[in-house]
C-alpha cells in the first residue's frame, strides 16, 4: 500500500468504483422499473488479501457506491447489488502475484472444498437480474462456496 502513487489510487477507484456511478447515470434513462444493476466485487474489499494492494480499498468504495445507488434508485424501483465470487481465473487475475496459491488456499478453506465456476457465477448474476430477486437491493452476494464465511 505504501508504494501506491496518488495516480494509481485515483485510477483504481475510477475504474473499480466511479465507473458504477457513471454507468448508472448513463443507463438510467433506458432502465425500466424493476431493472437491476450488478457490479463485480471481491472479498478483498473487507479482508486483507496479500498482493491485492490498492484494489481492496477500491472494491470497498465500489460496494459503498452500490449501497448508495441502491438507496437513490430505489424510488425508481431499480435495484443495485454486487456479486462477489471467490478467486476466479480471469484476465484481471493474471495481474495478481501469487494468484494460483490464493485460488488453492480458497479451495482448501471453503466449506465446499472448491471455488465457484463461471456457470455458477453467471447463474447468480442472472438470478440478481431476474424478478426472482425483486426484493434484493444494496447487497453483496457472495458466490464463493462459503469461503467468505470462514476467512
C-alpha positions as CSV (number, residue, x, y, z in Angstrom):
1,X,0.0,0.0,0.0
2,X,2.8,2.4,0.9
3,X,4.1,2.2,-2.6
4,X,0.8,3.2,-4.2
5,X,1.1,6.5,-6.0
6,X,-1.7,9.1,-5.9
7,X,-2.3,8.5,-9.6
8,X,-2.6,4.7,-9.1
9,X,-5.0,5.3,-6.2
10,X,-7.2,7.6,-8.3
11,X,-7.1,5.3,-11.3
12,X,-8.1,2.2,-9.3
13,X,-11.1,4.0,-7.8
14,X,-12.1,5.5,-11.1
15,X,-12.0,2.0,-12.8
16,X,-13.5,0.0,-9.9
17,X,-15.8,2.4,-8.2
18,X,-16.7,5.6,-10.1
19,X,-17.4,3.5,-13.2
20,X,-20.5,2.1,-11.5
21,X,-21.8,5.7,-10.9
22,X,-21.1,6.7,-14.4
23,X,-22.7,3.6,-15.9
24,X,-25.8,4.0,-13.7
25,X,-26.1,7.6,-14.7
26,X,-25.8,6.8,-18.5
27,X,-28.2,3.8,-18.2
28,X,-30.9,5.4,-16.1
29,X,-32.9,6.9,-19.0
30,X,-33.1,3.5,-20.5
31,X,-33.9,1.5,-17.4
32,X,-37.4,0.2,-16.8
33,X,-38.9,-0.1,-13.3
34,X,-37.7,-3.5,-11.9
35,X,-34.4,-3.1,-13.7
36,X,-31.2,-4.3,-11.9
37,X,-27.6,-3.2,-11.9
38,X,-25.0,-5.7,-10.8
39,X,-21.3,-4.9,-10.2
40,X,-18.5,-7.3,-9.5
41,X,-16.5,-7.1,-6.3
42,X,-14.2,-9.3,-4.3
43,X,-13.6,-10.3,-0.6
44,X,-10.5,-8.1,-0.7
45,X,-13.0,-5.2,0.0
46,X,-13.4,-6.3,3.6
47,X,-10.4,-8.6,4.3
48,X,-6.7,-8.1,3.6
49,X,-5.7,-10.2,0.6
50,X,-2.0,-10.5,0.0
51,X,-0.9,-8.8,-3.2
52,X,-4.4,-7.3,-3.9
53,X,-3.0,-4.0,-2.7
54,X,-5.0,-0.9,-3.7
55,X,-7.8,-2.9,-5.2
56,X,-9.1,-3.8,-1.7
57,X,-10.0,-0.1,-0.9
58,X,-11.2,0.4,-4.5
59,X,-13.6,-2.6,-4.1
60,X,-14.7,-1.3,-0.7
61,X,-15.5,2.0,-2.4
62,X,-17.4,0.2,-5.1
63,X,-19.6,-1.6,-2.5
64,X,-20.3,1.6,-0.7
65,X,-21.3,3.3,-4.0
66,X,-23.6,0.3,-4.8
67,X,-25.4,0.7,-1.5
68,X,-25.8,4.5,-2.0
69,X,-27.1,3.9,-5.6
70,X,-29.5,1.3,-4.3
71,X,-30.9,3.9,-1.9
72,X,-31.0,6.6,-4.5
73,X,-32.5,4.4,-7.3
74,X,-34.9,2.5,-5.0
75,X,-37.7,5.0,-5.5
76,X,-37.4,4.3,-9.2
77,X,-37.7,0.5,-8.4
78,X,-34.2,0.0,-9.8
79,X,-32.1,-2.5,-7.8
80,X,-28.3,-2.3,-7.3
81,X,-26.2,-5.1,-5.9
82,X,-22.7,-6.5,-6.0
83,X,-21.7,-10.1,-6.8
84,X,-18.6,-11.3,-5.0
85,X,-17.1,-14.5,-6.4
86,X,-14.1,-16.0,-4.8
87,X,-10.8,-16.2,-6.7
88,X,-11.6,-17.0,-10.4
89,X,-9.0,-17.2,-13.1
90,X,-9.7,-14.2,-15.3
91,X,-7.6,-11.7,-17.3
92,X,-7.6,-9.4,-14.3
93,X,-6.4,-12.2,-12.0
94,X,-3.2,-12.5,-14.2
95,X,-2.1,-9.3,-12.7
96,X,-2.2,-10.5,-9.1
97,X,1.0,-12.0,-7.8
98,X,0.5,-15.4,-6.3
99,X,-3.0,-15.8,-7.7
100,X,-2.7,-19.6,-8.1
101,X,-1.7,-20.0,-4.5
102,X,-4.7,-17.8,-3.5
103,X,-7.1,-19.9,-5.5
104,X,-5.6,-23.2,-4.0
105,X,-6.0,-21.8,-0.5
106,X,-9.6,-20.7,-1.1
107,X,-10.4,-24.2,-2.4
108,X,-8.9,-25.8,0.7
109,X,-10.6,-23.4,3.2
110,X,-14.1,-23.1,1.6
111,X,-16.7,-25.4,3.2
112,X,-17.4,-26.8,-0.2
113,X,-13.7,-27.5,-0.8
114,X,-13.6,-25.7,-4.1
115,X,-14.2,-22.3,-5.8
116,X,-17.2,-21.3,-7.8
117,X,-17.1,-21.9,-11.5
118,X,-18.1,-19.5,-14.2
119,X,-21.5,-21.1,-14.7
120,X,-22.3,-20.7,-11.0
121,X,-21.2,-17.1,-11.1
122,X,-23.2,-16.2,-14.2
123,X,-26.3,-18.1,-12.9
124,X,-26.1,-15.9,-9.7
125,X,-25.9,-12.8,-11.8
126,X,-28.8,-13.9,-13.9
127,X,-30.8,-14.5,-10.7
128,X,-30.0,-11.0,-9.4
129,X,-31.2,-9.5,-12.8
130,X,-34.4,-11.5,-12.6
131,X,-37.7,-10.7,-10.9
132,X,-37.0,-13.6,-8.5
133,X,-34.6,-11.1,-6.8
134,X,-37.1,-8.2,-6.9
135,X,-36.7,-7.5,-3.1
136,X,-32.9,-7.7,-3.1
137,X,-31.0,-4.4,-3.4
138,X,-28.0,-2.8,-1.8
139,X,-26.4,-6.2,-1.0
140,X,-23.2,-8.0,-1.6
141,X,-23.9,-11.5,-2.7
142,X,-21.0,-14.0,-2.1
143,X,-20.7,-16.8,-4.7
144,X,-17.6,-18.4,-3.3
145,X,-18.5,-21.8,-2.0
146,X,-18.6,-20.4,1.6
147,X,-15.0,-19.1,1.5
148,X,-16.1,-15.6,2.8
149,X,-17.8,-17.2,5.8
150,X,-14.6,-18.8,7.1
151,X,-11.9,-16.3,6.5
